[in-house]
Amino acid sequence: MVNMWVMSYVGEVSLRSEPGKHSKVLKTLKDGDTVIATGERMGRWLQCAMPCEQINGWIREDFLTNAEQKMFSEPKIFVVKRQTISRYSINGAYWKGLNPGEKVKAYMSDSYWVVTNKGLVRKDCVEECKA
């Protein structure tokens, strides 16, 4: 298993198909979006994933700020408490409607958001399942 950690970038940066500033731009990320670095490295470039959008690409490491302290050591299962809509990113478009009782796999959280397999969800709309 690849050791994964969460990174968020500062400013606007391109997620590229290959390492290098001339490779194809897959997505332009805005300040506050979050990516997961897979551990693959080529020089100053890190391979990153955006699980909610099912995109993998490369970002130069100097555009990233480590947010590892937010990552759970293992994914956790959360249950949706009330009807809500997940987002692609903090400042991004809405992605998917979620219903009460629906379970999501969570990878990290901060004081306001939980990163799940179904997008970013407001923390007050979900609660961790107790085994």
C-alpha positions in Angstrom: 0.0 0.0 0.0 1.3 3.5 -0.9 1.6 5.8 2.1 -0.8 8.7 1.3 -0.9 12.1 2.9 -3.1 15.1 2.3 -1.7 18.3 0.7 -3.4 21.6 0.0 -1.8 24.3 -2.2 -1.4 28.0 -1.9 -2.6 30.1 -4.9 -3.7 28.7 -8.2 -1.9 25.7 -9.7 -2.3 23.2 -12.5 -2.8 19.5 -12.0 -0.9 18.0 -15.0 -0.9 14.7 -16.8 2.9 14.3 -16.5 5.6 16.0 -14.5 6.7 19.2 -16.3 5.3 22.6 -16.9 4.6 21.9 -20.6 2.4 18.7 -20.1 -1.4 18.8 -20.5 -3.4 20.6 -17.8 -6.0 18.2 -16.3 -7.5 20.7 -13.9 -6.7 24.2 -12.5 -6.9 24.1 -8.7 -7.9 27.0 -6.7 -6.7 28.1 -3.2 -8.2 25.8 -0.6 -8.7 22.7 -2.8 -7.2 19.5 -1.4 -5.3 16.7 -3.1 -3.8 13.5 -1.8 -0.2 12.9 -2.7 0.3 9.2 -3.6 3.9 9.0 -2.7 5.2 8.8 -6.3 7.8 11.5 -7.0 9.8 12.6 -10.0 12.3 15.3 -9.1 10.3 18.2 -7.6 7.0 16.8 -8.9 4.5 14.8 -6.8 1.8 12.6 -8.2 -1.5 13.6 -6.6 -5.1 12.4 -6.7 -8.4 14.1 -6.3 -10.6 11.1 -5.2 -13.9 13.0 -5.4 -13.3 13.8 -9.0 -11.4 10.6 -9.9 -8.5 12.5 -11.3 -4.8 11.7 -10.9 -2.0 14.0 -12.0 1.2 15.8 -11.1 1.9 19.0 -9.1 5.2 20.6 -8.4 5.9 20.2 -4.6 6.7 23.9 -4.0 3.1 24.8 -4.7 1.9 22.5 -1.9 1.5 22.9 1.8 1.4 19.8 4.0 -1.9 19.3 5.8 -1.0 15.8 7.1 -2.3 16.5 10.6 -5.9 16.3 9.2 -5.5 12.8 7.7 -7.1 9.9 9.6 -4.6 7.0 10.2 -7.3 4.8 8.6 -10.5 5.7 6.7 -13.5 6.1 9.0 -17.2 5.4 8.3 -19.5 8.4 8.8 -23.3 8.4 8.5 -25.3 11.3 7.1 -27.5 13.0 9.8 -29.6 15.1 7.5 -30.2 15.8 3.8 -27.2 17.6 2.3 -25.2 18.1 -0.8 -21.5 17.3 -1.1 -19.0 19.6 -3.0 -16.1 18.9 -5.4 -14.0 21.3 -3.4 -14.4 24.0 -0.7 -15.0 26.7 -3.2 -16.3 24.4 -5.9 -19.5 23.3 -7.4 -22.0 21.0 -5.7 -21.6 17.3 -6.6 -24.0 14.8 -5.1 -27.1 14.7 -2.9 -26.7 12.7 0.3 -29.6 11.3 2.3 -30.0 10.7 6.0 -28.7 7.3 7.0 -26.4 7.1 4.0 -22.8 6.0 4.9 -19.7 7.6 3.5 -16.0 6.7 3.9 -14.0 9.6 5.4 -10.3 10.2 4.9 -9.8 13.5 6.8 -11.5 16.4 8.4 -11.0 19.9 9.7 -13.2 22.1 11.9 -15.8 22.5 9.1 -15.4 19.9 6.4 -15.0 16.1 6.1 -13.3 14.7 3.0 -15.2 11.6 1.9 -15.5 9.2 -1.0 -18.6 11.2 -2.1 -17.0 14.6 -1.9 -16.6 17.3 0.8 -19.4 17.3 3.3 -20.0 19.8 6.1 -19.0 18.3 9.4 -22.3 19.2 11.1 -24.2 17.0 8.5 -22.4 13.7 9.4 -21.3 11.8 12.4 -18.8 9.0 12.9 -20.3 5.5 13.1 -19.6 3.9 16.4 -18.8 0.2 16.1 
